[in-house]
Amino acid sequence: MSKIIEKTARVLKKIYGYGILAALFIGGATVVGYIAAMIIGGDTATAICTFIYKTLFKWLILGADVIVLIGLLAMYLSKETSMTLDKSRKKKKSENG
């Protein structure tokens, strides 16, 4: 059973990595869209900005939420901890000076 959990955690970590990468690229593409809208101007710029805000952001945020949940599940399955103090590390550092 443990090997199945480890394999599932590895797969989920890959999905998480690629998902976050995609979310970052799509977020960057929205910046390019806004810059293009500033250059174009007028009603077309309004249409571009409205599309980005009302359609693209909704799906980007939803997708990023799902990807973060997948990442948390992968961390839980692999029993990883983040942003916690480890007492053994603290003792070793104080002993070394």
WOQUI-V599592 format. One record per residue. N is the residue number from 1. PHI is phi in degrees with one decimal (NA if undefined). PSI is psi as a letter, one per 40 degrees, with the letter a starting at -180 (none if undefined). OMEGA is omega as a letter, one per 40 degrees, with the letter a starting at -180 (NA if undefined). Layout:
<<N	PHI	PSI	OMEGA> <N	PHI	PSI	OMEGA>>
This chain:
<<1	NA	d	a> <2	-64.1	d	i> <3	-67.0	d	i> <4	-65.4	d	i> <5	-65.5	d	i> <6	-63.4	d	i> <7	-66.0	d	i> <8	-62.9	d	i> <9	-62.6	d	i> <10	-63.0	d	i> <11	-64.3	d	i> <12	-64.6	d	i> <13	-65.5	d	i> <14	-65.0	d	i> <15	-60.0	d	i> <16	-60.5	d	a> <17	-61.6	d	i> <18	-67.8	d	i> <19	-66.1	d	i> <20	-65.5	d	i> <21	-60.2	d	i> <22	-63.3	d	i> <23	-62.6	d	i> <24	-66.0	d	i> <25	-66.6	d	i> <26	-66.5	d	i> <27	-61.3	d	i> <28	-66.1	d	i> <29	-65.7	d	i> <30	-66.9	d	i> <31	-63.0	d	i> <32	-61.6	d	i> <33	-62.8	d	i> <34	-67.6	d	i> <35	-65.1	d	i> <36	-62.2	d	i> <37	-65.6	d	i> <38	-65.5	d	a> <39	-70.4	d	a> <40	-69.3	d	i> <41	74.3	i	i> <42	71.5	a	a> <43	-67.5	d	i> <44	-65.0	d	i> <45	-63.7	d	i> <46	-62.6	d	i> <47	-65.4	d	i> <48	-63.9	d	a> <49	-64.8	d	i> <50	-65.1	d	i> <51	-61.2	d	a> <52	-62.5	d	a> <53	-70.7	d	a> <54	-85.6	d	a> <55	-107.3	d	a> <56	-67.0	d	a> <57	-63.7	d	a> <58	-59.4	d	a> <59	-74.2	d	i> <60	-64.9	d	i> <61	-66.8	d	i> <62	-63.3	d	i> <63	-64.5	d	i> <64	-65.2	d	i> <65	-61.3	d	i> <66	-64.0	d	a> <67	-64.6	d	i> <68	-64.4	d	i> <69	-62.2	d	i> <70	-63.6	d	i> <71	-64.0	d	i> <72	-65.4	d	i> <73	-63.6	d	i> <74	-63.7	d	i> <75	-64.1	d	i> <76	-65.0	d	a> <77	-66.8	d	a> <78	-90.3	e	i> <79	58.4	f	i> <80	-87.5	i	i> <81	-124.5	i	i> <82	-137.0	i	i> <83	57.1	f	i> <84	-125.6	i	i> <85	-86.3	h	i> <86	-102.0	h	a> <87	-63.5	d	a> <88	-66.5	d	i> <89	-66.1	d	a> <90	-64.0	d	i> <91	-66.5	d	a> <92	-63.5	d	i> <93	-66.7	d	a> <94	-71.6	d	i> <95	-71.2	d	a> <96	-77.2	e	i> <97	101.2	none	NA>>
